[in-house]
Amino acid sequence: MAPPLSILLSLLFSCSLFFPLSSSSSSPGPVSLPLHRLSLLPHPEPFQRLAGLANASVFRASLLKNPKTATHPARASLFPHSYGGYSLTLAFGTPTQKIPLLLDTGSQLTWIPCTASYQCRRCASLAYPAGPTAAFLPKPSSSARLIGCRNPKCSWIHSPELLSRCKDCPSSTNNSSSSGCPVVCPPYVFIYGSGSTAGVLLSETLSLPGRTVTDFAVGCSVYSDGQPAGGIAGFGRGAPSIPAQLGLKRFSYCLISRRFDDDAAERGSVVLDGARDSSADAVSFTPFLKNPSPSPSAADLSAFSVYYYVGLRKITVGGKKVKIPYSTLVPGPDGNGGTIVDSGTTFTYMEPAVLEPVAAAFTDRLAGRLNRSTTVERQTGLRPCFAVPPVAAAKKLELPEMVLHFKGGAEMRLPVENYFAFVGESREAAAVCLTVVSDGGVAGGPAIILGSFQQQNYYMVYDLQRERLGFRRQSCIGS
């Protein structure tokens, strides 16, 4: 449930902030930041854990596919309420305050828990490497400023219709007494699949190793419902995103395997403006695609154009091509269909028209070797799941290889641990489940969402200058 506007306004003005008059500056050079797994405390049982991940991935997919179901002026993507996310720590303000944020390539705006009065209802209890997360306090920061209604950055999150009252407003908070004239940028409300966050837009200083960015637009959330303990780092396409505000030519990340969830010492990394990669570095490339749907307004944070589309051409299971409708692989004139890459989704999502033949292919390849376990499928929400005999559980289990074939010839040959999960506390109850989810067929949006579970131990580079995605399989520990 979103907070009343009166709460937002009272918290807004209690911050004692002023209208922004700063400008951007930065120093060139690559920036490398540690990337950690987010973990629930305490860990649930194996079946419950998989069920939570599956449900979170379906919720996430339903929002990415149909983001206009909410009627609020701004929207963003859903945080997976599970241990499936990855976080990086960013420093805001003067002096700096460090906040761990979820790495999310499926949303644009970066927002943080903000003010001493920050309220968080039903928020996920997550284990961050740096310990409990505190809210950002703008009042002690000498660089914190409220963004004004006439500031162009306000149009990043609000529609021209909403901001039409701003055109006759003064450009400063010091000389405004007009009734009904919104001096500051109106509060935002972002609606998620199972929660929300609300606040105001700030101009702040973002401090990175070897680089300082002033006048960085960040959401100062004063109320959240069903959100992570920290905020979200928006790495999607669009003006409010971190890559756009920092003017990045490329960024990359390497997601450490989930089997290290209980080892806080192990981590991956995210690199901003790192060295240029080429096929000589064993990196395979596939071009980013444009969604052909009509261009959205600047304030439409939920438009499909914020996603990183790639051309998935076919899927093979056990060396054989799976028959998938062509309409699901390529976005149509209405913008529906196609494949996006999303770090904020845990398990890869496939529409029923895609998952059903993929699941059938695994069932056919394993016929006579492993039996389907409908009991485990009901418990986890995943399918297909296969019961593993005690003898097979004691040895290395051989499963059909799954390969994603992309435009340009790039192939992602997934290791089995990236698309099957072993569940069960005893050999007698052991099973393996395909870590791909679907739903009842939510209309519209991308047909396939490549999630973080399938990206484990892959170096993923978003070459924004050349408009292409690169990937290479490697160990991400300490990378």
C-alpha positions in Angstrom: 0.0 0.0 0.0 1.4 3.4 -1.0 1.8 6.0 1.7 -0.5 9.1 1.8 0.8 12.2 0.1 0.7 14.0 3.4 3.3 11.7 4.8 5.6 12.2 1.8 5.3 16.0 2.0 5.9 16.2 5.8 9.0 14.0 5.5 10.1 16.0 2.4 10.1 19.3 4.1 11.5 18.0 7.4 14.7 17.3 5.6 15.5 21.0 5.5 17.0 20.7 2.0 17.4 23.3 -0.7 16.9 23.7 -4.5 19.8 22.2 -6.5 22.3 24.5 -8.3 25.1 22.1 -8.8 26.6 20.6 -12.0 28.2 17.3 -13.0 31.9 16.5 -13.1 33.9 13.3 -13.2 37.3 11.8 -13.7 37.9 9.1 -16.4 39.2 5.7 -15.6 37.8 2.2 -14.8 36.0 1.6 -11.5 35.8 -1.8 -9.9 33.4 -2.5 -7.1 32.9 -5.7 -5.1 29.6 -7.6 -5.9 28.1 -9.7 -3.2 25.2 -12.2 -3.0 22.2 -11.2 -1.0 21.0 -13.8 1.5 17.9 -14.3 3.6 18.4 -14.8 7.3 17.9 -17.5 8.3 18.0 -19.7 5.2 14.7 -21.5 4.6 14.4 -25.2 3.9 15.6 -26.3 0.4 12.1 -26.8 -1.0 10.9 -23.5 0.5 14.0 -21.7 -0.8 13.4 -22.9 -4.4 9.7 -22.1 -4.1 10.5 -18.6 -2.9 13.0 -18.0 -5.8 10.4 -19.3 -8.3 7.6 -17.1 -7.0 9.9 -14.1 -6.9 11.0 -14.7 -10.5 7.4 -15.0 -11.7 6.4 -11.8 -9.9 9.4 -10.0 -11.4 8.5 -11.3 -14.9 4.9 -10.3 -14.6 6.0 -6.7 -13.9 8.6 -6.6 -16.6 6.1 -8.0 -19.1 3.2 -5.7 -18.1 4.6 -2.7 -16.3 1.6 -0.5 -17.1 -0.8 -2.3 -14.7 -0.2 0.4 -12.1 -1.7 3.8 -12.4 1.0 5.8 -10.6 3.2 8.4 -12.4 6.4 6.3 -12.2 7.2 2.6 -12.0 10.3 0.5 -11.7 11.1 -3.2 -11.6 10.6 -5.8 -8.9 13.2 -6.8 -6.3 13.3 -10.6 -6.0 12.3 -11.2 -2.4 14.8 -14.0 -1.9 18.5 -14.6 -1.7 18.8 -14.4 -5.5 20.0 -10.8 -5.8 23.5 -9.3 -6.0 24.5 -6.1 -4.3 27.2 -3.4 -4.7 27.9 -0.7 -2.2 27.8 3.0 -3.3 28.8 6.1 -1.4 26.5 9.2 -1.4 26.8 12.6 0.2 29.4 14.9 1.8 30.7 13.3 4.0 30.0 10.0 2.3 27.5 7.5 3.5 27.7 3.9 2.2 24.5 2.1 1.1 24.3 -1.4 -0.4 22.1 -1.5 -3.5 20.7 -4.3 -5.7 22.3 -4.4 -9.1 19.4 -4.2 -11.5 19.7 -4.0 -15.3 15.9 -4.0 -15.6 15.3 -0.6 -14.1 16.6 3.0 -14.6 16.3 5.1 -11.4 18.6 4.5 -8.5 16.8 4.9 -5.1 18.0 4.5 -1.6 16.3 4.3 1.9 16.4 7.9 3.0 15.9 10.2 6.0 15.8 9.4 9.7 12.0 8.9 9.4 12.4 6.2 6.7 9.6 3.6 7.1 9.9 0.1 5.7 6.9 -2.2 5.9 7.3 -5.9 5.2 10.8 -5.4 3.9 13.0 -8.3 3.2 15.4 -9.3 6.0 18.6 -9.7 4.0 22.2 -10.4 5.0 24.4 -7.7 3.5 28.2 -8.1 3.7 28.6 -4.8 5.6 25.9 -5.7 8.1 22.5 -4.1 8.7 21.6 -1.3 6.3 20.9 2.2 7.7 19.0 4.8 5.8 20.8 7.7 4.0 20.6 10.9 6.0 20.5 13.9 3.7 20.4 16.6 6.4 24.1 16.1 7.4 25.2 16.1 3.8 26.4 19.5 2.5 25.9 18.3 -1.1 22.2 17.2 -0.8 19.7 19.2 -2.7 16.1 18.7 -3.6 15.6 18.7 -7.4 13.2 21.4 -8.6 10.0 21.1 -10.6 11.6 22.9 -13.6 14.8 20.9 -13.5 15.0 18.7 -16.6 15.8 15.7 -14.4 12.3 16.0 -12.9 10.9 15.0 -16.3 12.9 11.8 -16.1 10.3 10.4 -13.6 7.2 12.4 -14.3 5.0 13.0 -17.3 4.8 16.4 -19.2 1.1 16.5 -18.1 2.0 16.3 -14.4 4.7 18.9 -14.8 2.7 21.3 -16.9 2.1 23.4 -13.8 5.9 23.9 -13.5 6.2 26.1 -16.5 5.1 29.3 -14.8 6.8 28.6 -11.6 9.9 30.5 -10.4 13.2 28.7 -10.8 14.1 29.0 -7.1 12.6 28.1 -3.8 13.5 31.5 -2.4 11.0 33.5 -4.4 8.0 31.3 -4.7 4.7 32.0 -2.9 2.3 31.1 -5.8 -0.4 28.8 -4.5 -0.5 25.5 -6.3 2.9 26.0 -7.8 5.1 22.9 -7.2 8.5 24.3 -6.5 10.2 21.0 -5.9 9.9 17.9 -8.1 6.7 16.1 -7.1 7.1 13.0 -4.9 7.3 9.7 -6.8 5.6 6.3 -6.2 7.2 3.3 -7.8 4.9 0.2 -7.9 6.4 -3.2 -7.8 4.9 -6.7 -8.3 4.5 -7.2 -4.6 5.4 -3.8 -3.0 6.2 -0.2 -3.6 8.6 2.6 -2.7 7.9 6.4 -2.5 10.0 9.5 -2.0 11.5 12.6 -3.6 14.3 13.1 -6.1 17.6 14.4 -4.8 20.7 15.8 -6.4 23.7 14.3 -4.5 27.4 13.6 -4.9 28.2 10.0 -5.8 31.7 9.0 -4.8 33.4 6.1 -6.6 37.0 4.9 -6.4 39.0 7.5 -8.3 35.9 9.3 -9.5 33.4 11.8 -8.1 30.1 12.6 -9.7 28.2 15.7 -8.5 24.6 16.5 -9.3 23.7 12.8 -9.5 19.9 12.2 -9.4 18.9 9.6 -6.9 15.6 8.7 -5.4 15.3 9.5 -1.7 12.7 6.9 -0.6 11.0 7.8 2.7 8.5 4.9 2.6 8.8 1.3 1.2 6.6 -1.7 1.3 8.0 -5.2 0.6 11.4 -4.0 -0.6 15.0 -4.9 0.1 16.7 -3.5 3.2 18.9 -1.4 0.9 17.8 0.3 -2.4 18.2 -0.4 -6.1 21.0 0.6 -8.5 19.4 1.2 -11.8 21.6 -0.1 -14.6 19.0 -0.2 -17.4 18.7 2.0 -20.4 17.5 5.6 -20.1 18.6 9.0 -18.7 18.1 8.3 -15.0 20.3 5.1 -15.1 23.8 4.9 -13.6 25.4 4.2 -17.0 23.7 7.3 -18.6 24.4 9.7 -15.7 28.0 8.6 -15.5 28.4 8.6 -19.3 29.7 5.0 -19.3 30.9 3.4 -22.5 30.6 0.0 -21.0 30.1 -1.9 -17.8 30.5 -5.5 -16.8 29.8 -7.8 -13.9 30.7 -11.4 -12.9 28.1 -13.1 -10.7 29.6 -15.6 -8.2 28.0 -19.0 -8.0 25.1 -19.3 -5.5 26.8 -22.3 -3.9 29.0 -19.7 -2.1 26.0 -18.1 -0.4 27.2 -19.2 3.0 30.7 -17.9 2.5 30.7 -14.1 3.0 34.4 -13.8 2.1 33.8 -14.8 -1.6 32.6 -12.1 -4.0 32.3 -11.2 -7.6 32.7 -7.7 -9.1 31.1 -5.0 -11.3 33.4 -2.8 -13.4 32.5 0.6 -14.8 34.3 1.6 -18.0 36.8 -1.2 -18.0 39.1 -2.2 -20.8 37.5 -2.9 -24.2 37.0 -6.6 -24.8 37.2 -8.5 -28.1 36.8 -12.0 -29.4 40.5 -12.4 -28.9 39.7 -12.4 -25.1 37.3 -15.4 -25.7 34.3 -13.1 -25.3 31.4 -13.9 -27.5 29.2 -11.0 -28.7 25.7 -10.5 -29.8 24.1 -7.1 -30.7 21.5 -5.4 -28.6 18.2 -5.1 -30.4 15.7 -2.2 -30.5 12.2 -2.9 -29.4 10.0 -1.7 -32.3 7.2 -0.4 -30.1 6.4 3.3 -30.2 8.9 5.5 -28.4 7.7 6.3 -24.9 7.7 9.6 -23.2 10.8 10.5 -21.3 9.1 9.8 -17.9 7.9 6.3 -18.8 10.3 4.3 -16.7 8.3 1.2 -17.3 8.6 1.2 -21.1 10.1 -1.8 -22.8 12.9 0.4 -24.3 14.7 0.4 -20.9 15.5 -3.3 -21.3 18.5 -4.9 -22.9 17.1 -6.9 -25.7 19.3 -9.6 -27.5 18.5 -11.8 -30.4 18.1 -15.4 -29.1 17.7 -17.4 -32.2 17.3 -21.0 -30.9 17.6 -23.3 -27.9 19.1 -26.7 -28.1 18.7 -29.5 -25.4 21.0 -32.5 -25.7 22.2 -31.3 -29.0 18.8 -31.1 -30.6 16.9 -27.9 -31.6 13.8 -27.2 -29.6 10.8 -26.1 -31.7 9.9 -22.7 -30.4 7.4 -20.3 -32.1 9.3 -17.6 -34.0 7.0 -14.9 -32.8 8.3 -15.4 -29.2 11.9 -14.9 -30.3 11.5 -11.6 -32.1 9.7 -8.5 -30.7 6.7 -7.6 -32.9 5.5 -4.2 -33.9 3.5 -4.0 -30.7 6.8 -4.6 -28.7 5.8 -8.0 -27.4 8.1 -11.0 -27.6 11.9 -11.2 -27.7 14.6 -11.8 -25.1 16.0 -9.5 -22.4 18.9 -9.9 -20.0 18.1 -8.9 -16.5 20.3 -9.1 -13.4 17.3 -8.5 -11.1 15.4 -11.7 -12.1 16.6 -14.8 -10.4 15.4 -17.8 -12.5 15.1 -17.3 -16.2 11.5 -16.7 -17.3 10.0 -18.2 -20.4 6.4 -17.8 -21.7 4.5 -21.1 -21.7 4.9 -21.3 -25.5 8.6 -21.5 -25.0 9.0 -23.4 -21.7 6.6 -26.2 -22.6 8.7 -27.4 -25.6 11.9 -26.9 -23.6 10.5 -28.9 -20.6 9.3 -31.6 -23.0 12.8 -31.8 -24.6 14.4 -32.5 -21.2 11.6 -35.1 -20.3 12.2 -36.8 -23.7 16.0 -36.9 -23.3 15.7 -38.3 -19.7 13.0 -40.8 -20.5 13.9 -44.3 -19.2 16.6 -42.8 -16.9 14.8 -40.5 -14.5 11.1 -40.2 -13.5 9.2 -37.0 -13.2 8.5 -36.0 -9.6 5.1 -34.2 -9.5 5.4 -34.0 -5.7 8.6 -31.9 -5.9 7.1 -29.8 -8.7 4.2 -28.9 -6.5 6.5 -28.0 -3.6 8.9 -25.9 -5.5 6.8 -24.4 -8.3 9.4 -25.6 -10.8 9.0 -28.0 -13.7 10.2 -30.4 -14.8 11.6 -32.0 -11.6 13.1 -35.5 -11.7 13.5 -37.9 -8.8 17.1 -39.0 -8.4 17.6 -42.6 -7.4 20.1 -43.1 -4.4 22.7 -44.7 -6.7 22.5 -41.7 -9.1 22.6 -39.2 -6.3 25.8 -40.7 -5.0 27.5 -40.3 -8.4 27.9 -37.5 -10.8 24.5 -37.1 -12.5 24.6 -36.6 -16.3 21.9 -34.3 -17.7 21.3 -33.0 -21.2 23.3 -29.9 -22.2 21.3 -26.7 -22.7 22.7 -24.1 -25.1 21.4 -20.7 -26.0 22.2 -19.6 -29.5 22.3 -15.8 -30.2 22.3 -13.6 -33.2 25.8 -13.3 -34.6 26.8 -16.9 -33.7 27.4 -16.3 -30.0 26.6 -19.4 -27.9 26.0 -19.7 -24.2 26.7 -23.3 -23.2 25.3 -23.4 -19.7 27.0 -25.6 -17.1 24.4 -27.9 -15.6 24.4 -26.1 -12.2 23.2 -23.0 -14.0 19.9 -24.5 -15.2 19.3 -27.4 -12.8 19.0 -27.3 -9.0 19.6 -30.3 -6.7 17.1 -30.4 -3.9 16.4 -32.7 -1.0 18.2 -33.4 2.3 18.5 -37.1 1.9 19.3 -39.3 -1.1 16.0 -41.0 -0.8 14.2 -37.6 -1.3 16.6 -36.1 -3.8 15.5 -34.5 -7.0 16.7 -32.1 -9.7 14.6 -29.3 -11.0 14.9 -27.1 -14.1 15.4 -23.5 -12.8 13.2 -21.9 -15.4 9.8 -20.4 -14.5 6.6 -19.5 -16.3 3.1 -18.3 -15.5 -0.4 -18.5 -16.9 0.7 -16.5 -19.9 0.9 -12.8 -18.9 0.1 -10.9 -22.0 2.7 -8.6 -23.6 6.3 -7.8 -23.0 9.4 -10.0 -23.4 8.8 -13.7 -23.9 12.1 -14.7 -22.4 14.0 -13.0 -19.4 17.5 -14.3 -18.9 18.0 -14.2 -15.1 21.0 -14.1 -12.8 20.9 -17.8 -11.9 21.7 -18.6 -15.5 24.4 -15.9 -15.6 26.4 -17.4 -12.6 30.2 -17.6 -13.3 29.8 -15.7 -16.6 31.7 -12.5 -17.3 28.9 -10.3 -18.8 29.9 -7.1 -20.5 27.4 -4.4 -21.7 29.2 -2.6 -24.5 27.1 0.5 -24.7 29.3 2.2 -27.2 29.0 -0.6 -29.8 25.5 -1.6 -28.7 26.3 -5.3 -27.9 26.4 -7.8 -25.1 29.4 -9.9 -24.5 29.9 -13.0 -22.3 32.6 -15.5 -21.4 32.3 -18.4 -19.0 34.8 -18.1 -16.1 35.1 -18.3 -12.3 33.8 -15.1 -10.8 35.4 -15.6 -7.4 37.4 -12.5 -6.5 37.2 -11.3 -10.1 
